[in-house]
Amino acid sequence: MDNSPRWSNNTKFIVMLAILAVVGSFLIRFQVLIMPLIMSVILAYLLNPLVTALSGHLRISRVFAALILYSILFLLLVGLLGGAGLLLQQQLSGMLAATMAFINGMPGWINTFAAHPVTIGPFTFDLSTINTALLPTARDWIGQFTRWMAGAASGVASFLGWTVFVFIIALYLLHDMDALENGLLQLVPESSRPDARRLLKELGPIWDAFLRGQLLLCLIMGVTIGSLTALLGVRYALILGVIATLTEFVPVIGANVIGIIIFFVAFFQPSNWFGLSPIVYAVVVTAIAGTMQQLKGYILIPRIMGDRLRIHPVIMIVGALIGVVLLGLPGLLLHGPIIATLRLFGDYIRAKLLSLPPWPEQDERGAELPAGRVVGCRPAKESDKQDVLDMTARTWEGHDYIPQVWSEWLADRVGILAAAERNGKVVGIGKLTRLVAGEWWIEGLRVHPDLQGMKIGSLLFEYLLGQWKERGGGMIRLATSSENVQVHHLCDRLGFHPIETFRIMAASPKDRGESAFELITEADAPAAVALSKKSAYNRSVSGLVNTSWRWSRLTEDRMREFIQRGRAWWWKNRAAVLMLYDSDHESEPSLEIAAVLSPATQLAAMLGQARRLAGLSGAARLAWAMPDHPAAADAARRAGFTQDWDGQLWIFERPDPPSAGQTSGSAPTGPGLKRRTVRHPRNDGG
């Protein structure tokens, strides 16, 4: 028994604020670590497929595979620097010398330019007055550039040190890469993990398109720009190729930057192979480079990166500026996938706030199964038990009730326990149960956590409906959460419609007080059922009775079942009827209210005395799946009941055949209906 008290919502809120404050202060204090850590994660993400393949083929640990890969990369880098290092150093020295000469010559050019008046039509401008303003500005620029070059030179050692840090952290990330996703999912409540897995699945292509796709795109454009400028006789072609590779990481802006650099390099070089004037030569070279950039946009990007990062250029430019201000260089380099990620989460949050399907394409047509991976549905077998145990061990943090009812469900020959099979393994189950003649219940739908979004749940649902029709049909129902929009749409498509909304309420038993209850006899069953029609409150709700999280119509036969178990009482000389059933809650005995037949004016008093009845029965808790009705809510509150689950339970039903003119919808429209976040362990009908 866990005696640890639960935290209130206020306590949880304060703790979360404190955690956010600590994390925020940590990031501010150690912001110098942000960029290296980001680069470590990126490096690990890029190398993970290679490490996985190497580890699998050589049958070695991931650490050794990563070290082998590091060694290969080091040898390639040494070979590349050895082959092109001298030429690269020469071109870099020449380009820097030309740049410094241009900057140092700026004061003289300004003096020459300002010494001669400029005549435009009838107007003559004397520029000598601006000489005093341009020269100080030019000197400031020269000084800043010189200091930047000195800082860059002195920062080489720091750069090398951080590079070693990045590779070491990436090595540890590669070692535990497979466990990172599961670790992140463990931070998410069990009921939200399918959505979390889907979000991770959607994030993969976004970052894969940017990291691996963008890297390939950068290499292609670097080689292309370097080769073209070399063929056109532009100096420093190798350096231009390297710059093109680096600037390609900055979409939109990078292409303009490399275009400007190419223009000035071509314009200021002393001569060219074609004998063109400097300005014409610079325009021609820049135009050819710009054409390659356009071809990249129309041909390479769609093929390499797809449409995952198709974002309006204005948003990209603004995002780059915001990224630089907030995150510096990481924000500039990664603003594309960050914007795409924010768009993904924004669309998901908007859908949840508006109670829309977060994955509409999945709701409408379902996800396509990969070729050759067929899922078939069949009756479950005893040999399926281990697969089911493995699957349900990952449901509700290992507290799924399916293992306890497996044998009972498997032995049911009136209903059916169905299994979905894929590649010889059970990947989903569902149960069709007959409650009474002509009334059926769908429950226990489970799909393997790793295969969410593959339409397995829909296949099981339709298979169970087929079995229901083969067994004579009738009325079929299920319960699901008010937030399970996918199931709502599936019910709508298959002819179900919502009939009732419940809220889960609970109260502690009373040790003192009167209890004016009297057990009902079988002879009084008709009179007890007839009581449900004597008040406006009882006529306004569905009249369903809860039998261990299965709801059916209240009939005389159903009443007699409760009477035979000693769980049906008259209250105050037959003014009301109370029906209960036994259950367990957190390993303690609990009583659940199956049905309440009472005038609304007496409901609160009867519920208050029901707590005394629960105390006399030795229960540790009295719970009620309360119809979401104003009269019931007011009475439950006055009787000391509180909401035990922040959400609603919806009951859907479908007759066979569906009634003519029946309309279906995705939400009940009864009084007090509000959608809230649902986290309830028995919300398993859909």
C-alpha positions in Angstrom: 0.0 0.0 0.0 1.3 3.4 -1.0 0.8 5.9 1.8 2.5 8.7 0.0 0.1 11.7 -0.3 -0.8 12.8 -3.8 0.3 16.3 -4.9 -2.5 18.8 -5.5 -2.7 20.7 -8.8 -1.3 23.8 -7.1 1.7 21.9 -5.8 2.3 20.4 -9.3 2.1 23.9 -10.8 4.6 25.3 -8.3 7.0 22.4 -8.8 6.9 22.8 -12.6 7.5 26.6 -12.3 10.5 25.9 -10.0 11.9 23.3 -12.5 11.5 25.8 -15.4 13.2 28.5 -13.3 16.2 26.2 -12.5 16.5 25.0 -16.1 16.3 28.6 -17.4 18.9 29.9 -15.0 21.2 26.9 -15.9 20.9 27.7 -19.6 21.6 31.4 -19.0 24.6 30.6 -16.7 26.1 28.0 -19.0 25.0 29.3 -22.4 28.5 28.7 -23.7 27.7 25.0 -23.6 24.6 25.2 -25.8 26.3 25.4 -29.2 28.7 22.5 -28.5 25.9 20.3 -27.1 23.7 21.1 -30.1 26.6 20.1 -32.4 27.1 16.9 -30.4 23.5 15.9 -30.9 23.6 16.7 -34.6 26.8 14.7 -35.1 25.4 11.8 -33.2 22.2 11.9 -35.2 24.1 12.0 -38.5 26.4 9.1 -37.5 23.8 6.9 -35.8 22.7 5.0 -39.0 26.4 4.3 -39.9 27.2 3.1 -36.3 24.1 0.9 -36.2 25.0 -0.7 -39.6 28.6 -1.2 -38.6 27.7 -2.6 -35.2 25.3 -5.1 -36.8 27.6 -6.3 -39.6 30.7 -6.7 -37.4 28.8 -7.9 -34.3 30.6 -5.4 -32.1 29.4 -2.9 -29.5 28.2 0.5 -30.5 31.1 2.1 -28.8 33.7 0.2 -30.8 31.7 0.8 -34.0 31.7 4.6 -33.2 35.4 4.5 -32.5 36.1 2.7 -35.8 33.9 5.3 -37.6 35.8 8.1 -35.9 39.1 6.6 -37.1 37.8 6.4 -40.6 36.7 10.0 -40.5 40.0 11.1 -39.1 41.9 9.4 -41.8 39.7 10.9 -44.5 40.2 14.3 -43.0 44.0 13.9 -42.9 44.0 12.6 -46.4 41.8 15.5 -47.6 44.0 18.1 -45.9 47.1 16.5 -47.1 45.9 16.5 -50.7 44.2 19.9 -50.9 45.6 21.5 -47.8 48.5 23.3 -49.5 46.3 24.7 -52.3 43.7 25.7 -49.8 46.2 27.4 -47.6 47.7 29.3 -50.6 44.3 30.4 -51.9 43.2 31.5 -48.4 46.4 33.5 -47.9 46.0 35.1 -51.3 42.3 36.0 -50.7 43.0 37.4 -47.3 45.9 39.5 -48.6 43.7 40.8 -51.4 40.9 41.6 -48.9 43.4 43.4 -46.6 44.8 45.4 -49.6 41.3 46.4 -50.6 40.5 47.6 -47.1 43.8 49.4 -46.6 43.3 51.1 -50.0 39.8 52.4 -49.0 41.0 55.8 -47.6 42.9 56.6 -50.8 39.9 55.6 -53.0 37.7 57.8 -50.9 40.1 60.7 -51.3 40.3 60.3 -55.1 36.6 59.9 -55.4 35.9 63.0 -53.3 38.5 65.2 -55.0 36.5 65.4 -58.3 33.0 67.0 -58.5 30.3 64.8 -60.0 28.0 66.2 -62.7 24.6 64.7 -63.4 22.7 66.6 -66.1 22.5 70.2 -65.0 23.5 69.4 -61.4 27.1 69.3 -60.1 27.9 67.8 -56.7 31.0 68.7 -54.7 31.9 65.5 -52.7 34.8 66.9 -50.8 32.4 67.7 -47.9 31.7 64.0 -47.3 35.4 63.1 -47.2 35.6 63.9 -43.5 32.7 61.5 -42.8 33.7 58.6 -45.0 37.3 58.4 -43.8 36.6 57.9 -40.1 34.0 55.3 -41.0 36.4 53.4 -43.3 39.1 53.5 -40.6 36.5 52.1 -38.1 35.7 49.2 -40.5 39.4 48.5 -41.0 40.0 48.4 -37.3 37.0 46.1 -36.6 38.1 43.7 -39.4 41.6 43.6 -38.1 40.5 42.9 -34.6 38.1 40.2 -35.9 41.0 38.5 -37.8 43.2 38.6 -34.7 40.4 37.1 -32.6 39.8 34.4 -35.2 43.5 33.5 -35.2 43.6 33.4 -31.4 40.4 31.3 -31.3 41.8 28.4 -33.3 42.9 26.6 -30.1 39.5 27.2 -28.5 37.8 25.8 -31.6 39.9 22.7 -31.5 39.2 22.2 -27.9 35.4 22.5 -28.4 35.7 20.1 -31.4 37.2 17.4 -29.2 34.4 18.1 -26.6 31.7 17.7 -29.4 33.1 14.4 -30.6 33.4 13.0 -27.0 29.8 13.9 -26.1 28.6 12.5 -29.5 30.4 9.3 -28.7 28.4 8.9 -25.5 25.2 9.8 -27.3 25.9 7.2 -29.9 26.3 4.6 -27.3 22.9 5.2 -25.8 21.0 6.5 -28.9 18.6 3.6 -29.0 17.6 4.2 -25.4 17.1 7.9 -25.7 13.7 7.7 -27.5 12.3 5.3 -24.9 13.7 7.5 -22.1 11.9 10.5 -23.6 8.7 8.6 -24.0 8.8 7.5 -20.3 8.5 11.2 -19.4 5.1 11.3 -21.1 1.9 9.9 -19.5 1.0 6.5 -20.8 -2.2 7.6 -22.5 -0.4 10.3 -24.5 2.5 8.1 -25.7 0.8 7.2 -29.0 0.7 11.0 -29.9 4.2 11.4 -28.6 5.4 8.6 -30.8 3.6 10.1 -33.8 5.2 13.5 -33.1 8.6 11.9 -33.0 7.8 10.0 -36.2 6.9 13.3 -37.8 10.0 15.1 -36.5 12.3 12.4 -37.9 11.8 13.4 -41.6 12.0 17.1 -40.8 15.4 16.9 -39.1 16.6 14.1 -41.4 15.8 16.3 -44.4 17.7 19.2 -43.0 20.7 17.4 -41.4 21.5 14.7 -43.9 19.7 16.3 -46.9 21.1 19.7 -46.2 24.6 18.3 -45.8 24.3 16.5 -49.1 23.0 19.7 -50.7 25.8 21.8 -49.3 28.4 19.4 -50.7 26.8 19.4 -54.1 26.5 23.2 -54.3 30.1 23.6 -52.9 31.5 21.3 -55.6 29.4 22.9 -58.3 30.2 26.5 -57.4 33.9 25.7 -57.0 34.1 23.8 -60.3 32.1 26.5 -62.2 34.2 29.4 -60.9 37.4 27.4 -61.7 36.2 26.8 -65.3 35.4 30.5 -65.7 38.8 31.5 -64.5 37.7 33.1 -61.2 40.5 33.3 -58.6 40.2 31.5 -55.3 37.7 28.9 -56.8 38.5 26.4 -54.0 37.8 29.0 -51.3 34.6 30.0 -53.1 33.5 26.4 -53.1 34.2 26.1 -49.4 32.3 29.3 -48.7 29.4 28.1 -50.9 29.3 24.9 -48.8 29.1 26.8 -45.6 26.6 29.4 -46.6 24.3 26.8 -48.0 23.4 26.0 -44.4 21.6 29.3 -44.3 18.6 29.0 -46.8 17.8 32.1 -48.9 20.4 34.4 -47.2 23.3 32.0 -48.0 22.7 32.0 -51.7 22.7 35.9 -51.8 25.9 36.0 -49.7 27.9 33.7 -52.0 26.6 35.6 -55.0 27.9 38.9 -53.6 31.3 37.4 -52.8 31.6 35.9 -56.2 30.7 39.2 -57.8 33.4 41.2 -55.9 36.1 38.5 -56.4 35.5 38.5 -60.1 35.2 42.3 -60.3 38.5 43.0 -58.5 40.7 40.4 -60.1 43.2 41.9 -62.5 42.2 40.0 -65.7 40.1 37.2 -67.0 40.3 34.6 -69.7 37.6 36.1 -71.9 39.0 39.7 -72.1 35.8 41.1 -70.7 35.6 44.3 -68.7 35.6 43.7 -64.9 31.9 44.7 -64.5 30.7 42.5 -67.4 32.9 39.6 -66.3 31.5 39.9 -62.7 27.9 40.1 -63.9 28.4 37.0 -66.2 30.0 34.9 -63.5 27.4 35.9 -60.9 24.6 35.3 -63.3 25.8 31.7 -64.0 26.2 31.1 -60.3 22.7 32.5 -59.7 21.3 30.1 -62.4 22.8 27.2 -60.5 21.1 28.4 -57.4 17.8 28.5 -59.2 18.3 25.0 -60.6 19.0 23.9 -57.1 15.7 25.3 -55.9 13.7 23.6 -58.7 15.6 20.3 -59.1 17.8 19.4 -56.1 15.7 20.6 -53.1 12.5 18.7 -54.1 14.5 15.5 -54.8 16.8 15.6 -51.7 14.7 17.4 -49.1 11.1 16.8 -50.3 8.5 19.2 -48.9 9.3 18.9 -45.2 10.9 22.3 -45.0 8.7 24.1 -47.6 8.4 27.4 -45.7 7.7 30.8 -47.2 11.0 32.7 -47.8 9.8 35.7 -45.7 9.2 33.4 -42.7 12.7 31.9 -43.3 14.4 35.3 -43.4 12.5 36.5 -40.3 13.2 33.2 -38.6 16.9 33.5 -39.3 17.1 37.0 -37.8 15.1 35.9 -34.7 17.3 32.8 -34.5 20.5 34.9 -34.5 19.2 37.2 -31.8 18.0 34.4 -29.5 20.5 31.6 -30.1 23.3 33.1 -32.0 25.0 30.9 -34.6 22.9 27.7 -33.8 19.8 29.8 -34.4 21.1 30.9 -37.7 22.1 27.5 -38.9 19.1 25.6 -37.6 16.3 28.1 -38.0 14.7 26.1 -40.9 14.0 22.8 -39.0 13.2 24.7 -35.8 10.5 26.6 -37.7 9.2 23.4 -39.2 9.2 21.8 -35.8 7.3 24.7 -34.2 4.8 24.5 -37.1 4.3 20.7 -36.4 3.7 21.3 -32.7 1.6 24.3 -33.3 -0.7 22.4 -35.6 -1.0 19.6 -33.0 -1.8 22.0 -30.2 -4.4 23.8 -32.3 -6.1 20.5 -33.2 -6.2 19.5 -29.5 -7.5 22.9 -28.4 -10.3 22.8 -31.0 -10.9 19.0 -30.5 -10.0 18.3 -34.1 -8.1 15.2 -35.3 -4.4 15.9 -34.9 -3.6 13.6 -37.8 -6.6 14.1 -40.2 -5.1 12.1 -43.0 -4.9 9.1 -40.7 -8.5 9.5 -39.5 -9.9 9.8 -43.0 -8.0 7.0 -44.8 -5.7 5.4 -42.3 -1.9 4.9 -42.7 -0.7 2.6 -45.4 1.0 -0.5 -44.3 4.5 -1.0 -45.7 4.7 -3.4 -48.6 4.8 -7.1 -47.6 3.7 -6.4 -44.0 0.1 -7.6 -44.0 -2.0 -7.5 -40.9 -4.8 -10.1 -40.5 -7.4 -10.6 -37.8 -8.5 -13.9 -36.4 -9.7 -15.5 -33.1 -7.1 -15.4 -30.4 -5.3 -18.6 -29.3 -3.7 -19.7 -26.1 -0.3 -19.6 -27.8 -0.8 -15.8 -28.3 -0.6 -15.1 -24.6 3.1 -14.3 -24.5 2.8 -11.8 -27.3 -0.1 -10.2 -25.6 1.8 -10.1 -22.2 4.8 -8.4 -23.9 2.5 -5.9 -25.6 0.4 -5.0 -22.5 3.5 -4.7 -20.4 4.1 -1.4 -22.2 0.5 -0.2 -21.6 -0.4 2.0 -18.6 3.1 1.6 -17.2 2.7 -2.1 -16.8 -0.7 -2.0 -15.0 -2.9 -3.1 -17.8 -5.7 -5.4 -16.6 -5.7 -7.6 -19.8 -3.4 -10.3 -18.3 -5.9 -10.8 -15.4 -8.9 -11.3 -17.8 -7.0 -13.1 -20.6 -8.1 -16.6 -19.7 -11.7 -15.6 -19.0 -11.9 -13.7 -22.4 -10.3 -16.6 -24.3 -12.8 -19.1 -22.8 -15.8 -17.0 -23.9 -17.6 -18.9 -26.7 -20.5 -16.5 -27.0 -18.4 -13.5 -27.7 -14.9 -13.5 -29.2 -11.4 -12.4 -28.3 -9.8 -11.2 -31.6 -6.1 -10.9 -32.4 -4.4 -8.9 -35.1 -1.4 -10.7 -36.5 1.6 -9.3 -38.4 4.6 -11.4 -39.5 3.5 -14.2 -37.2 3.3 -11.9 -34.1 0.2 -10.6 -32.3 0.2 -6.8 -32.6 -3.3 -6.0 -31.4 -6.3 -7.5 -29.6 -10.0 -6.6 -29.1 -12.9 -8.2 -27.2 -16.6 -8.6 -28.3 -18.7 -9.4 -25.2 -22.4 -10.2 -25.1 -23.9 -8.6 -22.0 -27.5 -9.8 -22.3 -29.6 -11.1 -25.2 -29.4 -8.5 -28.0 -26.8 -6.3 -26.3 -23.0 -6.4 -27.0 -20.0 -4.6 -25.8 -16.6 -3.8 -27.5 -13.7 -3.5 -25.0 -10.0 -4.1 -24.5 -8.8 -2.7 -27.9 -5.0 -2.7 -27.8 -2.4 -2.0 -30.5 1.3 -2.5 -30.1 2.9 0.8 -29.0 5.5 0.6 -31.8 2.8 0.2 -34.5 0.5 3.1 -33.7 -0.9 4.8 -36.8 -0.9 1.7 -39.0 -4.7 1.2 -39.0 -4.5 -1.9 -36.9 -7.1 -0.6 -34.5 -9.5 0.1 -37.4 -9.0 -3.4 -38.8 -9.7 -5.0 -35.4 -12.8 -2.8 -34.9 -14.2 -3.8 -38.3 -13.4 -7.5 -37.7 -15.3 -7.4 -34.3 -18.3 -5.8 -36.1 -18.3 -8.6 -38.6 -18.3 -11.1 -35.8 -21.1 -9.2 -34.0 -23.3 -9.5 -37.2 -22.5 -13.2 -37.5 -23.7 -13.7 -33.9 -27.1 -12.1 -34.6 -26.4 -8.4 -34.2 -28.5 -6.3 -31.8 -27.4 -3.3 -29.9 -23.6 -2.8 -29.7 -21.8 -0.2 -27.5 -18.4 1.0 -26.4 -16.9 3.5 -24.1 -14.1 5.9 -25.0 -12.5 9.1 -23.8 -13.9 12.5 -24.9 -10.4 13.3 -26.2 -10.0 10.2 -28.4 -11.0 12.0 -31.6 -9.7 9.2 -33.8 -12.2 6.7 -32.3 -14.9 9.3 -32.6 -14.4 9.6 -36.3 -14.1 5.8 -36.6 -17.4 5.4 -34.8 -19.0 8.0 -37.0 -17.9 6.2 -40.1 -19.1 2.8 -38.9 -22.6 4.0 -37.9 -22.2 4.6 -34.1 -23.6 7.6 -32.4 -23.0 9.0 -28.9 -25.7 8.5 -26.3 -24.3 9.5 -22.9 -21.5 11.3 -21.2 -20.1 10.3 -17.8 -17.8 11.9 -15.3 -15.9 9.8 -12.8 -16.7 10.9 -9.2 -15.5 9.4 -5.9 -15.9 9.9 -2.2 -14.5 8.3 0.9 -16.9 6.1 3.0 -18.5 7.4 6.2 -17.9 5.7 9.5 -21.0 7.4 11.1 -24.5 8.4 10.2 -27.8 6.7 9.3 -28.2 4.4 6.4 -31.9 4.0 5.5 -31.3 1.2 2.9 -33.2 -2.0 2.6 -32.3 -4.9 0.3 -34.6 -5.4 -2.7 -36.2 -8.8 -3.2 -36.6 -10.5 -6.6 -40.3 -10.1 -6.4 -39.8 -6.3 -6.3 -37.6 -6.2 -9.4 -40.4 -4.8 -11.7 -41.2 -2.1 -9.3 -37.6 -1.1 -8.9 -37.1 -0.8 -12.7 -40.3 1.2 -13.0 -38.9 3.8 -10.6 -36.5 5.0 -13.3 -39.5 6.6 -15.2 -40.9 8.6 -12.3 -38.7 11.7 -12.4 -37.6 14.2 -15.0 -33.9 13.6 -14.0 -34.1 9.9 -14.6 -35.9 10.4 -17.9 -33.2 12.9 -19.1 -30.3 10.4 -18.8 -29.8 7.3 -20.9 -31.0 4.8 -18.3 -27.8 2.6 -18.7 -26.5 0.5 -15.8 -22.8 0.1 -15.2 -21.6 -3.4 -14.8 -17.9 -3.3 -14.2 -17.2 -0.7 -16.9 -19.7 -2.2 -19.3 -23.0 -0.3 -19.8 -26.3 -1.9 -20.8 -30.0 -1.0 -20.5 -31.7 -1.5 -17.2 -34.1 -4.4 -17.4 -35.7 -6.7 -14.9 -33.2 -9.4 -15.7 -30.3 -7.0 -15.0 -32.0 -5.9 -11.8 -32.3 -9.5 -10.6 -28.6 -10.1 -11.2 -27.8 -7.3 -8.7 -30.5 -8.5 -6.3 -29.0 -12.0 -6.3 -25.6 -10.6 -5.4 -27.1 -8.5 -2.6 -26.1 -5.3 -4.3 -29.5 -3.6 -4.9 -31.3 -1.5 -2.2 -34.4 0.4 -1.6 -33.9 3.8 0.1 -36.4 5.4 2.4 -39.5 3.3 1.9 -38.9 2.9 -1.8 -38.2 6.5 -2.6 -35.1 5.6 -4.6 -33.0 2.6 -5.7 -29.2 2.2 -5.4 -27.3 -0.5 -7.3 -23.6 -1.2 -6.6 -20.9 -3.6 -7.7 -17.6 -4.6 -6.1 -14.2 -3.7 -7.5 -10.6 -3.0 -6.6 -8.9 0.4 -6.6 -5.2 0.5 -6.0 -5.3 -2.9 -4.4 -8.0 -1.9 -2.0 -11.7 -2.9 -2.0 -13.9 -0.4 -3.6 -17.6 0.0 -4.4 -18.8 1.4 -7.7 -22.3 2.8 -8.2 -23.9 0.9 -11.1 -27.1 2.9 -11.2 -29.1 5.5 -9.2 -32.9 5.7 -9.6 -34.0 8.7 -7.6 -35.9 11.9 -7.8 -33.5 14.8 -8.3 -34.6 16.5 -5.1 -33.5 13.5 -3.0 -30.4 12.5 -4.9 -27.9 14.3 -2.7 -29.3 12.9 0.5 -29.3 9.4 -0.9 -25.7 9.7 -2.1 -24.6 10.9 1.3 -26.1 7.9 3.0 -24.6 5.7 0.3 -21.2 6.7 1.7 -22.3 5.3 5.0 -23.4 2.1 3.3 -20.0 1.8 1.7 -18.4 2.2 5.1 -20.5 -0.6 6.6 -19.4 -2.8 3.6 -15.7 -2.3 4.5 -14.9 -0.5 1.2 -12.1 2.1 1.1 -13.7 4.1 -1.7 -17.1 4.8 -3.3 -17.0 5.8 -7.0 -19.7 6.8 -9.5 -19.6 7.1 -13.3 -22.0 10.0 -13.0 -24.2 11.1 -16.0 -22.9 14.5 -17.0 -26.2 16.2 -16.0 -26.5 19.5 -13.9 -28.8 17.8 -11.3 -26.4 14.9 -10.8 -23.4 17.2 -10.6 -25.0 19.4 -8.0 -26.2 16.5 -5.9 -22.8 14.7 -6.0 -21.0 17.9 -4.9 -23.3 18.4 -2.0 -22.9 14.7 -1.0 -19.1 15.1 -0.8 -18.1 13.6 -4.1 -15.2 15.1 -6.1 -14.1 14.5 -9.6 -11.7 11.6 -9.7 -10.6 12.0 -13.3 -10.1 15.2 -15.3 -12.1 14.2 -18.3 -15.3 12.6 -19.6 -16.3 9.1 -20.8 -18.5 8.9 -23.8 -20.8 5.9 -24.6 -21.3 5.2 -28.3 -23.9 2.7 -29.6 -25.1 1.2 -32.9 -28.2 -0.8 -33.5 -28.4 -3.5 -36.1 -29.6 -2.5 -38.6 -29.0 1.3 -37.9 -32.2 3.2 -37.5 -33.5 5.1 -40.6 -32.4 8.7 -40.7 -29.9 8.2 -37.9 -27.3 10.9 -37.7 -24.0 10.4 -36.1 -21.6 12.8 -34.6 -18.4 13.0 -32.8 -19.7 14.5 -29.6 -22.7 14.3 -27.3 -24.6 17.4 -27.0 -26.0 17.0 -23.5 -25.9 19.7 -20.8 -22.5 20.5 -19.3 -20.4 19.0 -22.1 -16.8 20.3 -21.9 -13.8 18.6 -23.4 -10.8 18.1 -21.1 -7.6 16.2 -21.0 -8.4 12.6 -20.3 -6.1 10.3 -18.3 -8.1 7.3 -17.1 -6.9 3.7 -16.9 -10.2 2.1 -18.0 -10.7 4.2 -21.0 -10.0 1.3 -23.4 -13.2 0.8 -25.4 -11.7 2.5 -28.5 
